[in-house]
Amino acid sequence: MKLGEGSPTVIGKTVGIRGELTGGEDLFMDGQIDGTITLAESRLTVGANARLLADISARDVIVFGRVEGDIKATGRVELRQTGSIVGDVASARLSIEEGSYMKGNINLTDAAIMNRSLGTGIAEIPIVRQPASVLSITEGTSEETEQAEHSVLFREK
Amino acid sequence: MRLGLFNTAEHGAPISKSERASRHSSGWAQMLQHLKAQPELRVLDVGPTSPNNINYLTSLGHSVYMVDLVEDAARPEWLLPQEDGSPAKFDVERFLAANLDFSGRGFDVVLFWDTADYLPESLVGPVLERLHQVMYTGAYLLAFFHTRAEAPGTAFCRYNLTDSDSVEIQAAATAPLLSVYNNRSIEKLFSAYSSYRFFLAKDNLREVIVTR
């Protein structure tokens, strides 16, 4: 087997990069980068030591470390227990482990909704679409009652 | 496990981080109807990261924005020491810029939970004002308020969504409950909003759905 075949390129934890990182093979990033990472058809693994201040575009992104930036993945994004993402995530599939940290917007494509993949420790919740009326806030009285367990008060400015 | 009074399990033990207690929520039941009836809503879920909530809301076809205001507000970096020796002031503007700048993004639904009770009082008004700015007209906000300050039952919890009229409560952090708001105070907090609807319960959580 040739060198690099079947195993990702590794950027170690002592390496710092400022600028644009592009490639066509899988990458294990354990260092720091301030810029962008583009791996159009490949997987990026963000190691536990990694501190990425970067917008990321890849097929799959697996996060064990810290990412500050937006992530776009045509495949899946996995946020593992030790990982954190501060930024927006747009992907086809997403799995997030308990204990991880996410701050930002999450937007899955339609394909993701139909073909969801859930992460470790996450119970799958069935999609139940029932006919439901639009929530309406009814104007009414301000009379207060406490005898019912979940009585309702209506107030209108 | 069903939830008893004071956010404890029915046998009286406090909820642990690994346990989840189920609590009926009329507010959530109403919001769930809306979430199921409307496609592609933009939802702001305020609280510790919940894979459960992300998966559930995205499974309904909505996009989710997660932000944990309580944990972030507890950091000392927001406190501005005063030269005259008076208590440090909370840097509200910087906090809002760091946590509630959505880059022009608006929301159809805000799940605010009981966040207000755990934020510094000086921050609650500005946070709700900012949310008012980023909510679309007609958007809904679901908030919970504790009716009593006494422990147990005041531990900061994560509310996990379910496909029913209940939410699952899970201990999240050690943040102390800082304020208890009565109905009148809550009305004042949401005075800029167009309408609000209270749901009373026998336990110590008051629920309200507010319309932008």
Contacts between the chains, C-beta under 8 A, distances in Angstrom:
chain1	res1	chain2	res2	distance
A	94	B	54	7.3
A	94	B	55	7.9
A	94	B	58	7.1
A	95	B	51	7.8
A	96	B	49	7.2
A	96	B	51	4.0
A	96	B	54	5.9
A	96	B	55	7.6
A	97	B	51	6.6
A	98	B	51	6.0
A	100	B	49	6.1
A	100	B	51	7.5
A	101	B	49	5.3
A	101	B	68	7.9
A	102	B	49	4.5
A	102	B	54	7.2
A	102	B	66	4.9
A	103	B	49	7.8
A	103	B	66	5.9
A	103	B	67	5.5
A	103	B	68	6.9
A	104	B	65	6.7
A	104	B	66	6.7
A	105	B	63	6.1
A	105	B	64	7.1
A	105	B	65	4.5
A	105	B	102	8.0
A	105	B	105	6.8
A	106	B	54	5.7
A	106	B	58	6.4
A	106	B	63	6.3
A	106	B	64	4.7
A	106	B	65	7.4
A	106	B	66	7.1
A	107	B	63	4.2
A	108	B	58	4.8
A	108	B	63	7.7
A	110	B	61	7.9
A	112	B	58	7.2
A	113	B	58	6.9
A	113	B	59	6.5
A	113	B	61	5.7
A	116	B	55	7.3
A	116	B	58	7.9
A	116	B	59	6.5
A	118	B	55	6.1
A	119	B	51	6.7
A	121	B	51	7.6
A	122	B	51	4.9
A	122	B	52	6.8
A	122	B	55	6.1
A	123	B	52	7.2
A	124	B	55	7.8
A	125	B	52	7.5
A	125	B	55	6.2
A	125	B	56	5.1
A	125	B	59	6.2
A	125	B	162	7.8
A	125	B	163	6.0
A	126	B	163	6.9
A	127	B	59	4.9
A	127	B	60	7.0
A	128	B	36	7.9
A	128	B	163	5.5
A	129	B	36	6.2
A	130	B	36	6.2
A	132	B	32	7.9
A	132	B	33	4.2
A	132	B	34	7.6
A	132	B	36	4.6
A	132	B	37	4.4
A	133	B	33	6.5
A	133	B	37	6.6
A	134	B	33	7.7
A	134	B	34	6.4
A	134	B	37	5.2
A	134	B	38	7.0
A	135	B	30	5.4
A	135	B	31	6.8
A	135	B	33	5.5
A	135	B	34	3.7
A	135	B	37	7.5
A	135	B	140	6.4
A	135	B	209	7.6
A	137	B	140	8.0
A	137	B	195	5.1
A	137	B	196	7.8
A	137	B	197	5.3
A	137	B	209	6.8
A	137	B	211	4.9
A	138	B	197	7.6
A	139	B	195	7.1
A	144	B	183	7.7
A	144	B	200	7.7
A	145	B	200	7.5
A	146	B	200	5.7
A	148	B	200	7.7
A	149	B	24	7.5
A	149	B	201	6.0
A	149	B	202	5.1
A	150	B	24	6.7
A	150	B	26	4.2
A	150	B	199	5.7
A	150	B	200	6.8
A	150	B	201	5.4
A	151	B	199	7.5
A	151	B	200	4.9
A	152	B	26	7.0
A	152	B	197	6.7
A	152	B	198	7.1
A	152	B	199	5.7
A	152	B	200	7.7
A	153	B	183	8.0
A	153	B	197	6.8
A	153	B	198	3.7
A	153	B	199	7.4
A	153	B	200	6.7
A	154	B	197	5.9
A	155	B	187	6.9
A	155	B	195	7.2
A	155	B	196	5.7
A	155	B	197	7.0
A	155	B	198	6.8
A	156	B	195	5.1
A	157	B	191	7.5
A	157	B	193	7.9
A	157	B	194	6.6
A	157	B	195	6.3
